Amino acid sequence: MSLTKVKEGLAILEVPQKVLNHITEKNEVFYNPVMAISRDLTVLLLRVFVREKDRPIKVADPLTASAIRAIRIIKEVPNVEKVFINDLSEKALDFAKHNLEINRIDPSKVELYNETAEVFLLKTKYYDYIDIDPFGSPVDFLDAVAKSLAHKGVAGFTATDTAPLSATYPKTCLRRYFAKPIENEFYHEVGLRILIKKIAEVFFQYDIPIEVLFSYSYKHHFRVFVKRYRGAKRTDEVFKTSVGYLLYCHKCLYRTTLPFTDFRSLDLRCPFCGHVLDWAGPLWIGNLWNTSYVEEMAKETANLPVSEETKKLLKVVLQESQLQTVGFYTSSALGKAFKLPSLPSKRELFKKLKAVPTHFSGEGFRTPLSHKEVIEKVKKMVGF
């Protein structure tokens, strides 16, 4: 078997060449170089998290594959007591052991298991950090994570089934996430918010409230890190303020949110143009980032060999986290909706609308202004 050596962060990895040539869930040994940004951000977030915990942490990697994430956590995050590594594939575990040896990982720092992810988590709990990075949806693992995560622990979830979440397959989204997606200029953000809502509702049923520390959309995947707390009262408060519906007008781009508990007062007429409103949800209408975490993660990039793509994404998210609106605008959507003869420059738009960029779209921006103010100012800028 032909092996290829890969360097990522401070880790060195050996994987079969065919794995790199053809990435598929059928591979017993799995490594996706595109997901290096996900692992970069995981390490950066954990470096912030361990300072907050101020004690050694226990980490679970239930779907380890090549063990790249576990190795990077051990080598790049201080104060990690032990990483519990699991994979259902014995072949994947053999490669994981091989890669642990290559990286000279202290055997006392790891424990290896050969179980389904859910059984592994429920047998070995409780963890300060659990990482769920499946091929597809993380839905199957949510219940086990909720039961295995320690108080004030953090879980990272990846979803690569972005097509259902982003309205390409709405029936699948409804069945899998019990939420209706929507096609508009910020459909990826809506998909990410539906994913977070699904995580929240599973945790909520055990009286576990959550806080979103960091989330993003990048190429073919969504990723979210949530911190768990405890208590029915706090769960009720988070549910009331952070779960609801998006109302959206396809004609004039008007958008607003409605708390889940206010659904009975739903008015499906656009207050701006009178057109029938579309809707999405239920979804997460709370914050997508803990700004303090984002700031500290950005600082940590100076201490690790992370990719330029990671630094670029973090730089945009740092600006974006200062203005956490639900949804954003794009210049092309504004031009199409209002048949504008020309579009203002990005620089002019940002200045006049007090806008910040969004990592979801190169032409997207968030603004604190009302929808009416946005439309009036944009029209004035182009003399329309």
Residue pairs with C-beta under 8 A, 6 or more apart in sequence:
1 16
2 16
2 17
2 18
3 14
3 15
3 16
3 17
4 14
4 15
4 16
4 17
4 20
5 12
5 13
5 14
6 12
6 13
6 14
6 15
6 20
6 31
6 33
7 13
8 33
8 36
8 39
8 68
8 72
9 36
9 39
9 40
9 43
9 72
9 75
9 76
9 304
9 305
9 306
10 72
10 75
10 76
10 304
10 305
11 68
11 71
11 72
11 75
11 76
11 99
11 103
12 99
12 102
12 103
13 31
13 66
13 68
13 71
13 99
13 102
14 95
14 98
14 99
14 102
15 29
15 31
15 66
15 95
16 29
18 27
19 27
19 29
19 30
19 31
20 31
20 33
23 30
23 32
25 135
25 136
28 89
28 91
28 92
29 65
29 66
29 89
29 91
29 92
29 95
30 65
30 66
30 92
30 135
31 65
31 66
31 68
34 219
34 220
35 133
35 158
35 221
36 307
36 310
37 218
37 307
37 309
37 310
37 313
38 133
38 158
38 218
38 221
38 223
39 68
39 69
39 72
40 304
40 306
40 307
40 310
41 214
41 216
41 223
41 297
41 310
41 313
41 314
42 69
42 72
42 73
42 131
42 156
42 225
43 72
43 73
43 76
43 77
43 304
43 306
44 297
44 300
44 301
44 304
44 306
44 310
44 314
45 154
45 156
45 213
45 214
45 225
45 293
45 297
46 57
46 59
46 73
46 77
46 80
46 129
46 154
47 76
47 77
47 78
47 297
47 300
47 303
47 304
48 293
48 296
48 297
48 300
49 57
49 128
49 129
49 154
50 57
50 77
50 78
50 79
50 80
51 296
53 79
53 128
53 152
55 79
56 79
56 80
56 81
57 79
57 80
57 81
57 128
57 129
58 81
58 82
58 84
58 126
58 127
58 128
58 129
58 150
59 70
59 73
59 80
59 82
59 83
59 84
59 127
59 128
59 129
59 130
59 131
60 83
60 84
60 86
60 120
60 121
60 124
60 127
60 129
60 130
60 131
60 148
61 67
61 69
61 70
61 73
61 83
61 84
61 85
61 86
61 131
62 86
62 117
62 118
62 120
62 121
62 130
62 131
62 132
62 141
63 86
63 87
63 117
63 131
63 132
63 133
63 134
64 70
64 85
64 86
64 87
64 92
64 93
64 96
65 87
65 92
65 96
66 92
66 95
66 96
66 99
67 85
67 95
67 96
67 99
67 100
68 99
69 131
69 133
70 83
70 85
70 96
70 100
70 110
71 99
71 100
71 103
71 105
73 80
73 83
74 80
74 83
74 103
74 105
74 109
74 110
75 103
75 105
76 304
80 109
82 108
82 109
82 110
82 111
83 109
83 110
83 111
84 110
84 111
84 113
84 120
84 124
84 127
85 93
85 96
85 110
85 111
85 112
85 113
86 112
86 113
86 114
86 115
86 117
86 120
87 93
87 96
87 114
88 114
88 115
88 116
88 117
90 114
93 112
93 114
96 112
97 112
100 110
111 124
113 120
113 123
113 124
115 123
117 132
117 141
117 144
118 140
118 141
118 143
118 144
121 127
121 130
121 141
121 144
121 145
121 147
121 148
122 144
122 147
122 148
124 148
125 147
125 148
125 149
125 150
126 148
126 149
126 150
126 153
127 148
127 149
127 150
127 153
128 150
128 153
128 154
129 153
129 154
129 155
129 156
130 145
130 148
130 149
130 153
130 154
130 155
130 156
131 155
131 156
132 138
132 141
132 145
132 155
132 156
132 157
132 158
133 156
133 158
134 140
134 141
134 158
134 160
135 160
136 159
136 160
136 161
137 159
137 160
137 161
137 176
138 157
138 158
138 159
138 195
138 199
139 176
139 177
139 198
142 157
142 198
142 199
142 202
142 203
143 202
145 155
145 157
146 202
146 203
146 206
146 208
146 228
147 206
149 155
149 228
151 228
151 229
151 230
152 227
152 228
152 229
153 227
153 228
154 213
154 225
154 226
154 227
154 228
155 225
155 226
155 228
156 223
156 224
156 225
157 195
157 199
157 223
157 224
157 225
157 226
158 221
158 222
158 223
159 165
159 195
159 221
159 222
159 223
160 220
160 221
161 172
161 176
162 188
162 191
162 217
162 220
162 221
162 222
163 169
163 172
164 170
164 172
164 173
164 176
164 177
164 181
165 173
165 177
165 181
165 190
165 191
165 192
165 194
165 195
165 222
166 181
166 187
166 188
166 190
166 191
167 173
167 181
167 182
167 183
167 187
167 190
167 191
170 180
170 181
173 179
173 180
173 181
173 191
173 194
174 180
177 194
177 195
177 197
177 198
178 198
178 201
178 282
179 194
179 197
179 198
179 280
179 281
179 282
179 283
180 279
180 280
180 281
181 187
181 190
181 191
181 194
181 280
182 190
182 246
182 248
182 278
182 279
182 280
184 190
184 248
184 250
184 253
184 278
184 333
185 253
185 328
185 329
185 330
185 332
185 333
185 361
185 364
186 327
186 328
186 330
186 360
186 361
186 364
188 217
188 222
188 360
188 361
189 217
189 288
189 326
189 327
189 328
189 358
189 360
190 246
190 280
190 283
190 327
191 217
191 222
192 215
192 216
192 217
192 222
192 224
192 288
193 246
193 283
193 284
193 285
193 288
193 326
194 280
194 281
194 283
194 284
195 222
195 224
196 212
196 215
196 224
196 226
196 283
196 284
196 288
197 243
197 281
197 282
197 283
197 284
199 210
199 224
199 226
200 210
200 226
200 238
200 239
200 242
200 243
200 284
201 243
203 209
203 210
203 226
203 228
204 235
204 238
204 239
207 230
207 231
207 232
207 235
208 228
208 229
208 230
208 235
209 228
209 229
209 230
209 231
209 234
209 235
209 237
209 238
210 226
210 227
210 228
210 229
210 238
211 226
211 227
211 229
211 238
211 290
212 224
212 225
212 226
212 284
212 286
212 287
212 288
212 289
212 290
213 225
213 226
213 227
213 289
213 290
213 293
214 224
214 225
214 289
214 290
214 293
214 294
214 297
214 317
215 222
215 223
215 224
215 225
215 288
215 289
216 222
216 223
216 313
216 317
216 359
217 223
217 359
217 360
218 313
218 359
238 286
239 260
240 259
240 260
240 261
241 259
241 286
242 284
242 285
242 286
242 287
243 259
243 260
243 282
243 283
243 284
243 285
243 286
244 257
244 258
244 259
244 260
244 262
244 263
244 281
244 282
244 283
244 285
245 257
245 258
245 260
245 263
245 266
245 279
245 280
245 281
245 282
245 283
245 285
246 255
246 256
246 257
246 279
246 280
246 281
246 283
246 285
246 326
246 327
247 255
247 256
247 257
247 258
247 266
247 268
247 277
247 278
247 279
248 254
248 255
248 277
248 278
248 279
248 280
248 327
249 255
249 270
249 272
249 273
249 275
249 277
249 278
250 275
250 278
251 270
251 273
251 275
251 337
252 270
252 272
252 273
252 275
252 337
252 338
252 371
252 375
253 329
253 333
253 334
253 337
253 371
254 270
254 271
254 272
254 273
254 277
254 371
255 326
255 327
255 371
257 285
257 326
258 265
258 266
259 285
260 281
260 282
266 279
267 277
268 276
268 277
268 279
269 275
269 276
269 277
270 276
270 277
272 371
272 372
272 375
285 326
287 324
288 321
288 324
289 317
289 320
289 321
289 324
291 321
291 322
294 314
294 317
294 318
294 321
295 318
297 314
298 314
298 315
298 318
301 310
301 311
301 314
313 359
316 357
316 358
316 359
317 359
319 356
319 357
320 356
320 357
320 358
320 359
320 366
322 356
323 356
323 366
323 367
323 368
324 366
325 366
325 367
325 368
328 358
328 360
328 361
328 364
328 365
328 366
328 367
329 364
329 365
329 366
329 367
329 374
330 361
330 363
330 364
330 365
331 343
331 344
331 346
331 349
331 363
332 343
332 363
334 340
334 343
334 374
334 375
334 378
335 342
335 343
338 375
338 378
338 379
338 384
340 378
340 379
340 382
340 384
341 382
341 384
342 382
343 382
344 352
344 378
344 381
344 382
346 363
346 365
348 381
349 355
349 365
349 378
349 381
350 356
350 357
350 365
352 377
352 381
353 365
353 367
353 369
353 374
353 377
353 378
354 367
354 368
354 369
355 365
355 366
355 367
356 365
356 366
356 367
357 364
357 365
357 366
358 364
358 365
358 366
367 374
369 377
